[in-house]
Amino acid sequence: MASTKLKIAMLHGYFQSNSIFLEKTGSFRKMFGKDQVVFEYPLAPHLIDRKTEPRLRQQNFQVEEKEEGEEVPVYKWWDTGNQEWETAQDYVGAAESIEYIKDYFRKNLYFDGLFGFSQGGVLTSILCTMRNPQSEEIITAIRKNELTEELKRSMEENPLVFRFAAISSSFRPSATAYKDLYTKDGKPTVTCPVLFTYG
């Protein structure tokens, strides 16, 4: 019998990293017992260059530093250049990030849920529109060690297998490639429960 612990993928925000987000969500994780939930922290594939990043010249982002004074590497899921996040038409690097998350799912088989913060929350909402529609059946089969060849093929075609999502301090994507993903033929494409928190 496979583990019955919940598996949650935690997608960090812009100008963060998986290790920074791990530290910042310590109190949140303590609300759940180690025997109940496993939290995984993928790292965005795009490293931020502090010297050339346009947004760092426009806004005052807190600089994370190590104890010895060295700058901690920080990352992003995509870049909008000089465009505002809420209105940007292009998310440069987003397609690569989505492929990275798909590979992350392939290595982990599935997650019960996704938790996305800020830019990671936008990515989470996009992933919700791409979720494998057989997710519930696949996860149940994995936990019972009854994964069929048909379900394996479904996972190969679409590895985004998860049951629910939570999004914090985020916004709906404005980029042309993603803003219209939430409906198809007049019907919503997000079919899993999603919790939104603000503030």
C-alpha positions as CSV (number, residue, x, y, z in Angstrom):
1,M,0.0,0.0,0.0
2,A,1.4,3.4,-1.0
3,S,1.7,6.2,1.6
4,T,-1.5,7.9,2.6
5,K,0.3,11.2,3.5
6,L,-0.9,14.2,1.6
7,K,1.7,15.5,-0.9
8,I,1.7,19.3,-1.5
9,A,3.9,21.1,-4.0
10,M,4.8,24.6,-2.8
11,L,5.4,27.1,-5.6
12,H,7.4,30.1,-4.4
13,G,6.9,33.7,-5.5
14,Y,9.0,36.1,-7.5
15,F,12.4,37.1,-6.0
16,Q,12.4,34.0,-3.8
17,S,13.7,30.4,-3.9
18,N,12.5,27.1,-2.7
19,S,14.8,27.4,0.4
20,I,13.5,30.9,1.2
21,F,9.9,29.8,0.8
22,L,10.6,26.8,2.9
23,E,11.8,29.1,5.7
24,K,8.9,31.6,5.4
25,T,6.3,28.8,5.5
26,G,7.6,27.1,8.6
27,S,4.7,28.2,10.8
28,F,2.3,27.1,8.2
29,R,3.8,23.6,8.0
30,K,3.7,23.2,11.8
31,M,-0.1,23.3,11.6
32,F,0.1,19.9,9.9
33,G,1.8,16.9,11.4
34,K,4.8,15.3,9.7
35,D,2.9,12.1,9.6
36,Q,0.0,13.7,7.7
37,V,1.5,16.0,5.0
38,V,4.7,16.0,2.9
39,F,5.6,19.4,1.5
40,E,7.8,19.6,-1.6
41,Y,9.4,22.9,-2.8
42,P,10.3,23.0,-6.5
43,L,12.7,25.8,-7.6
44,A,11.8,28.1,-10.4
45,P,14.2,27.6,-13.4
46,H,15.0,31.3,-14.0
47,L,17.7,32.9,-11.9
48,I,17.3,36.6,-11.3
49,D,20.4,38.8,-12.1
50,R,20.2,41.5,-9.4
51,K,22.3,43.8,-11.6
52,T,20.1,43.7,-14.7
53,E,16.6,42.8,-13.5
54,P,14.4,45.7,-14.5
55,R,11.9,45.2,-11.7
56,L,14.5,45.6,-9.0
57,R,15.2,49.1,-10.3
58,Q,11.5,50.0,-10.2
59,Q,10.5,48.5,-6.9
60,N,12.1,48.0,-3.5
61,F,12.4,44.3,-3.0
62,Q,13.9,43.1,0.2
63,V,17.3,41.6,-0.3
64,E,17.8,38.2,1.2
65,E,21.3,37.7,2.5
66,K,23.2,34.8,4.1
67,E,24.7,35.3,7.6
68,E,28.1,36.0,6.1
69,G,26.7,38.8,4.0
70,E,26.5,37.0,0.7
71,E,23.5,37.5,-1.4
72,V,21.1,34.5,-1.6
73,P,20.2,33.4,-5.2
74,V,16.6,34.3,-6.0
75,Y,14.5,33.1,-8.9
76,K,11.4,33.8,-11.0
77,W,8.9,31.7,-13.0
78,W,8.9,34.2,-15.8
79,D,9.9,37.7,-16.7
80,T,7.7,40.6,-17.8
81,G,10.5,43.1,-18.5
82,N,9.3,46.7,-17.9
83,Q,5.6,45.7,-18.0
84,E,3.5,45.7,-14.9
85,W,2.7,42.2,-13.6
86,E,-1.1,42.7,-13.6
87,T,-1.2,44.0,-17.3
88,A,1.8,42.3,-18.9
89,Q,1.0,40.7,-22.3
90,D,4.1,38.5,-22.4
91,Y,5.4,36.1,-19.8
92,V,8.9,35.4,-21.0
93,G,10.1,32.0,-19.7
94,A,6.7,30.8,-18.5
95,A,6.5,28.0,-21.1
96,E,9.8,26.6,-19.8
97,S,8.6,26.8,-16.2
98,I,5.4,24.9,-17.1
99,E,7.6,22.2,-18.7
100,Y,9.8,22.1,-15.7
101,I,6.8,21.6,-13.4
102,K,5.5,18.8,-15.7
103,D,8.9,17.1,-15.3
104,Y,8.7,17.6,-11.6
105,F,5.3,15.8,-11.5
106,R,6.7,13.0,-13.6
107,K,9.4,12.4,-11.0
108,N,6.9,12.6,-8.1
109,L,4.0,10.8,-9.9
110,Y,1.4,13.1,-8.4
111,F,0.6,15.7,-5.8
112,D,-2.6,15.9,-3.8
113,G,-2.4,19.7,-4.0
114,L,-0.6,22.7,-5.2
115,F,0.1,25.8,-3.1
116,G,1.2,28.9,-5.0
117,F,2.3,32.3,-3.6
118,S,2.3,35.5,-5.6
119,Q,3.9,34.7,-9.0
120,G,3.8,31.0,-8.0
121,G,0.1,31.5,-7.4
122,V,-0.4,32.7,-11.0
123,L,1.5,29.7,-12.2
124,T,-0.7,27.5,-10.0
125,S,-3.9,28.9,-11.5
126,I,-2.5,28.2,-15.0
127,L,-1.7,24.7,-14.0
128,C,-5.2,24.2,-12.8
129,T,-6.5,24.8,-16.3
130,M,-4.1,22.1,-17.6
131,R,-4.8,19.5,-14.9
132,N,-5.2,15.9,-15.9
133,P,-9.0,15.2,-15.8
134,Q,-8.3,11.7,-14.5
135,S,-6.4,12.9,-11.5
136,E,-8.7,11.5,-8.9
137,E,-8.8,8.1,-10.5
138,I,-5.0,8.0,-11.0
139,I,-4.2,9.1,-7.4
140,T,-6.6,6.5,-6.0
141,A,-5.1,3.8,-8.2
142,I,-1.5,4.7,-7.2
143,R,-2.4,4.5,-3.5
144,K,-3.9,1.1,-4.0
145,N,-1.0,-0.1,-6.2
146,E,-3.6,-0.7,-8.9
147,L,-2.3,1.7,-11.6
148,T,-3.5,0.3,-15.0
149,E,-1.7,0.7,-18.3
150,E,-4.5,3.0,-19.5
151,L,-3.9,5.4,-16.5
152,K,-0.1,5.2,-17.0
153,R,-0.6,6.4,-20.6
154,S,-2.8,9.2,-19.3
155,M,0.0,10.3,-17.0
156,E,2.5,10.2,-19.8
157,E,0.2,12.4,-21.9
158,N,-0.6,14.8,-19.1
159,P,1.6,14.4,-15.9
160,L,-0.2,17.3,-14.1
161,V,-2.0,15.0,-11.6
162,F,-3.4,16.7,-8.5
163,R,-6.7,17.1,-6.6
164,F,-6.8,20.6,-5.4
165,A,-5.0,24.0,-5.2
166,A,-4.5,26.9,-2.9
167,I,-3.5,30.4,-4.1
168,S,-2.2,33.2,-1.9
169,S,-1.6,36.9,-2.7
170,S,-1.9,36.4,-6.4
171,F,-3.8,37.6,-9.5
172,R,-5.2,36.3,-12.7
173,P,-2.7,36.2,-15.6
174,S,-2.8,38.9,-18.2
175,A,-0.5,37.4,-20.7
176,T,-2.0,36.7,-24.1
177,A,-1.0,33.1,-24.0
178,Y,-2.7,32.3,-20.7
179,K,-5.5,34.8,-19.9
180,D,-8.1,32.9,-21.9
181,L,-7.3,29.4,-20.6
182,Y,-10.0,29.6,-17.9
183,T,-13.0,28.9,-20.1
184,K,-13.6,26.8,-23.2
185,D,-16.8,26.8,-25.2
186,G,-18.3,28.9,-22.5
187,K,-17.5,26.4,-19.7
188,P,-14.8,26.7,-17.0
189,T,-11.7,24.6,-17.5
190,V,-10.7,24.5,-13.8
191,T,-12.5,21.4,-12.4
192,C,-10.7,21.0,-9.1
193,P,-11.4,22.8,-5.8
194,V,-9.3,26.0,-5.4
195,L,-8.9,28.1,-2.3
196,F,-7.9,31.8,-2.8
197,T,-6.5,34.0,0.1
198,Y,-5.7,37.6,-0.1
199,G,-3.8,40.1,2.1
